[in-house]
Amino acid sequence: MLKAAEQFQKTLALDSENLTAHFNLAQLYTQLGDEQEAAFHRREHAKYLPDYNAADRAIAIARRANPAADHAAQATVIYPLQRPGAAELAAEGTAQAVSSAK
């Protein structure tokens, strides 16, 4: 277990915010009986743990604020191509009107 702790410490030397290393060191130090080190790594793990709920709330708010972006962000998007007011349809209608006027 000490070798594993050494490896995780090396990881933290490269990346001090590594969640996996802090979590595993907290577990290892608990098993080794070093509660002070275990508590430190539990605090560090909690400090760097992303708040997934905040991200989900922000996404939900953004999607409600912009229905078009919400629609475009869906897994499968079906766009109505023959809708009234589409630019291509307006151009075709103008072209047909011009050709029938001749």
C-alpha positions in Angstrom: 0.0 0.0 0.0 2.9 2.3 0.6 4.1 1.9 -3.0 0.6 2.8 -4.2 0.6 5.9 -2.0 4.0 6.9 -3.5 2.7 6.5 -7.0 -0.4 8.7 -6.2 1.9 11.3 -4.6 3.9 11.3 -7.8 0.7 11.9 -9.7 -0.1 14.8 -7.5 3.3 16.3 -8.1 2.4 16.5 -11.8 -1.3 17.4 -11.3 -2.2 18.7 -7.8 -5.9 18.7 -8.7 -6.1 15.0 -9.8 -9.4 13.7 -8.3 -8.5 10.0 -8.6 -5.2 10.5 -6.7 -6.8 12.4 -3.9 -9.6 9.9 -3.6 -7.3 6.9 -3.6 -4.9 8.5 -1.2 -7.7 9.2 1.3 -8.7 5.5 1.1 -5.1 4.3 1.4 -4.3 6.6 4.4 -7.5 5.5 6.1 -6.5 1.8 5.7 -3.0 2.7 7.0 -4.4 4.5 10.0 -3.2 8.0 9.1 -6.4 9.9 9.6 -4.8 13.3 9.3 -3.5 12.6 5.8 -6.8 10.8 4.9 -8.8 13.8 6.0 -6.5 16.2 4.0 -7.0 14.2 0.8 -10.8 13.9 1.4 -10.9 17.7 1.6 -8.8 18.1 -1.5 -11.0 15.6 -3.4 -14.2 17.5 -2.3 -12.6 20.9 -3.3 -11.8 19.8 -6.8 -14.9 17.7 -7.4 -17.0 19.3 -10.1 -20.5 20.4 -9.1 -22.5 18.4 -11.7 -25.8 19.6 -10.3 -24.8 23.3 -11.0 -23.9 22.4 -14.6 -27.2 20.6 -15.1 -29.1 23.6 -13.7 -27.2 26.1 -15.9 -27.9 23.9 -19.0 -31.6 23.7 -18.2 -31.8 27.5 -17.7 -30.0 28.1 -21.0 -32.2 25.7 -22.9 -35.4 27.3 -21.5 -34.1 30.7 -22.5 -33.4 29.8 -26.1 -35.8 27.3 -27.6 -34.0 27.2 -31.0 -30.7 26.3 -29.4 -32.5 23.7 -27.2 -34.0 22.2 -30.4 -30.6 22.1 -32.1 -29.0 20.5 -29.1 -31.3 17.5 -29.2 -29.8 14.1 -30.1 -32.0 13.8 -33.2 -33.0 17.1 -34.8 -35.6 17.3 -37.6 -35.8 20.7 -39.3 -39.0 21.6 -41.1 -37.6 22.4 -44.6 -40.9 23.2 -46.3 -42.1 25.7 -43.7 -43.9 28.9 -44.6 -41.5 31.9 -44.7 -38.4 29.8 -45.6 -35.9 31.9 -47.6 -35.7 29.3 -50.4 -39.5 29.1 -50.7 -39.9 32.9 -50.8 -37.2 33.1 -53.6 -38.9 30.3 -55.6 -42.3 32.0 -55.2 -40.9 35.3 -56.5 -39.2 33.5 -59.4 -42.5 31.7 -60.3 -44.4 35.0 -60.1 -41.9 36.7 -62.4 -42.0 33.9 -64.9 -45.8 33.7 -65.0 -46.0 37.5 -65.5 -44.0 37.2 -68.7 
